[in-house]
């Protein structure tokens, strides 16, 4: 009789443990669009974001209490991070400039007037703290291959709380702020060109 109760207790314990080991997958929330800029209907091209290795991982990386980069096995991106972040930035830019924004690889028939390259040095946050996004972007006019803007960015976005949901929303906010900075550079180039 004791053996049967022991077996039932072990079985129930295993079921409870299995229920707790649920992995959560997060989509990158849609960034809020930047202030709209009057631009032509010409196409803008965005190359895939060049992300650090930890930011390319399926597991969501964060800064732990010791200051080390930690990846969470239980909290993952639902899409390939470089692809999702590039497409989110493209969508934010598209809404802000009111022009088509294509992501590489774009077809031969597409003739963009500008190409945006973004190299990310740091894109990571602390649950309950903030997300930091730093790096450089370059905007190249494709008709004459001239760089119209090359500048660094240093963006922070606070997290609302210590949850991974808040951490992913802060990633999205940081991308929206990067979009704002790129839009300002495009606007300045458009003003100088007119």
Legacy VTK file of the C-alpha trace (Angstrom):
# vtk DataFile Version 3.0
C-alpha trace
ASCII
DATASET POLYDATA
POINTS 194 float
0.000 0.000 0.000
2.815 2.441 0.858
4.537 1.778 -2.471
1.359 2.712 -4.403
1.023 6.065 -2.545
4.680 6.798 -3.124
4.275 6.110 -6.856
1.188 8.388 -7.045
2.996 11.170 -5.158
5.988 10.942 -7.516
3.704 10.996 -10.562
1.828 14.063 -9.303
5.115 15.793 -8.510
6.415 15.129 -12.033
3.206 16.542 -13.554
3.479 19.690 -11.444
7.121 20.157 -12.468
6.258 19.680 -16.159
3.506 22.311 -15.883
5.993 24.801 -14.389
8.552 24.299 -17.208
6.470 26.151 -19.780
8.590 28.164 -22.190
7.121 31.526 -23.187
7.669 33.000 -26.676
7.506 36.768 -27.178
6.782 38.718 -30.329
8.515 42.065 -30.602
5.720 44.612 -30.016
5.087 47.047 -32.865
7.063 50.270 -32.298
5.095 53.494 -32.049
5.617 55.504 -35.262
7.809 58.571 -35.303
6.482 61.983 -36.261
5.493 61.872 -39.930
7.937 63.422 -42.386
7.058 64.577 -45.862
9.177 62.470 -48.196
8.779 61.395 -51.798
7.232 58.127 -52.865
10.737 56.890 -53.610
11.723 53.641 -51.971
14.105 53.445 -49.024
16.104 50.274 -48.393
17.030 48.965 -44.935
19.710 46.354 -44.542
19.264 43.724 -41.845
20.393 45.056 -38.482
23.893 43.909 -37.563
23.300 42.664 -33.999
25.689 41.382 -31.332
25.712 37.596 -30.876
23.651 37.618 -27.645
20.955 39.757 -29.331
20.707 37.245 -32.206
19.911 34.338 -29.848
16.391 32.902 -29.688
16.600 33.060 -25.888
15.997 36.579 -24.565
19.249 37.985 -23.189
19.323 40.334 -20.223
21.766 41.766 -17.701
21.635 39.723 -14.502
22.148 40.932 -10.938
25.913 40.313 -11.177
26.190 42.407 -14.340
26.740 39.359 -16.566
24.728 38.685 -19.720
22.188 35.937 -19.020
20.020 34.139 -21.568
16.645 32.830 -20.462
15.749 29.307 -21.524
12.147 29.943 -20.497
11.651 33.270 -22.324
12.392 33.349 -26.036
11.760 35.494 -29.069
8.971 34.050 -31.218
10.828 35.065 -34.405
14.471 35.240 -35.441
15.603 38.432 -33.621
17.580 40.144 -36.421
14.715 39.595 -38.868
12.009 40.717 -36.439
13.915 43.810 -35.267
14.770 44.831 -38.832
11.159 44.443 -39.945
9.899 46.363 -36.888
12.297 49.229 -37.632
11.275 49.176 -41.312
7.594 49.379 -40.353
8.220 52.321 -38.040
10.230 54.117 -40.736
7.554 53.379 -43.360
4.872 54.996 -41.202
7.069 57.979 -40.358
8.299 58.866 -43.842
5.232 57.799 -45.788
7.318 55.984 -48.395
7.974 52.340 -49.171
10.734 50.808 -47.023
12.117 47.508 -48.275
14.261 45.108 -46.305
17.110 43.159 -47.850
17.112 41.175 -49.955
15.124 43.424 -52.265
14.425 42.426 -55.871
16.122 43.738 -58.987
13.002 45.675 -59.938
13.208 47.706 -56.719
15.278 50.883 -57.140
15.689 52.478 -53.692
16.966 56.060 -53.470
18.419 55.654 -49.971
19.961 52.722 -48.140
20.131 52.591 -44.349
22.760 50.444 -42.619
22.543 49.940 -38.849
25.313 48.380 -36.762
24.254 47.675 -33.173
26.941 47.541 -30.510
24.642 46.897 -27.547
20.948 45.953 -27.361
20.126 44.505 -23.967
18.197 45.379 -20.850
17.724 44.704 -17.189
14.315 43.470 -16.012
12.881 46.283 -13.914
15.557 48.676 -15.238
16.070 49.818 -18.803
16.995 48.599 -22.270
20.106 50.110 -23.836
20.488 50.368 -27.631
23.782 51.784 -28.935
25.576 51.704 -32.261
25.862 53.593 -35.547
23.722 54.122 -38.602
24.622 55.308 -42.044
22.339 56.614 -44.773
23.653 56.340 -48.331
22.122 58.024 -51.390
22.224 55.269 -53.997
22.240 57.373 -57.175
25.723 58.783 -56.433
26.794 56.430 -53.561
27.269 59.421 -51.246
26.853 59.053 -47.489
24.281 61.649 -46.447
24.420 60.836 -42.751
26.652 58.742 -40.532
26.129 59.007 -36.816
26.070 57.111 -33.569
23.087 56.531 -31.329
22.806 55.915 -27.599
19.222 55.132 -26.619
17.692 53.989 -23.334
14.127 52.853 -22.740
12.813 52.105 -19.236
11.004 48.866 -18.471
7.662 49.206 -16.718
8.395 46.312 -14.343
10.628 43.255 -13.964
8.635 41.009 -16.344
9.858 39.772 -19.703
6.744 41.294 -21.266
7.911 44.722 -20.067
11.448 43.962 -21.236
10.248 43.167 -24.781
8.099 46.336 -24.845
11.185 48.362 -23.868
13.084 46.767 -26.788
10.288 47.975 -29.068
10.407 51.484 -27.565
14.173 51.622 -28.137
13.674 50.674 -31.812
11.019 53.400 -32.165
13.497 55.950 -30.778
16.118 54.735 -33.257
13.535 55.229 -35.999
13.036 58.808 -34.756
16.779 59.498 -35.040
16.940 58.055 -38.567
13.893 60.082 -39.619
15.534 63.278 -38.350
18.632 62.471 -40.442
16.462 61.815 -43.531
14.543 65.056 -42.904
17.793 67.038 -42.607
19.087 65.558 -45.871
15.778 66.323 -47.621
15.931 69.959 -46.398
19.517 70.363 -47.607
18.593 68.857 -50.986
15.666 71.209 -51.597
LINES 1 195
194 0 1 2 3 4 5 6 7 8 9 10 11 12 13 14 15 16 17 18 19 20 21 22 23 24 25 26 27 28 29 30 31 32 33 34 35 36 37 38 39 40 41 42 43 44 45 46 47 48 49 50 51 52 53 54 55 56 57 58 59 60 61 62 63 64 65 66 67 68 69 70 71 72 73 74 75 76 77 78 79 80 81 82 83 84 85 86 87 88 89 90 91 92 93 94 95 96 97 98 99 100 101 102 103 104 105 106 107 108 109 110 111 112 113 114 115 116 117 118 119 120 121 122 123 124 125 126 127 128 129 130 131 132 133 134 135 136 137 138 139 140 141 142 143 144 145 146 147 148 149 150 151 152 153 154 155 156 157 158 159 160 161 162 163 164 165 166 167 168 169 170 171 172 173 174 175 176 177 178 179 180 181 182 183 184 185 186 187 188 189 190 191 192 193
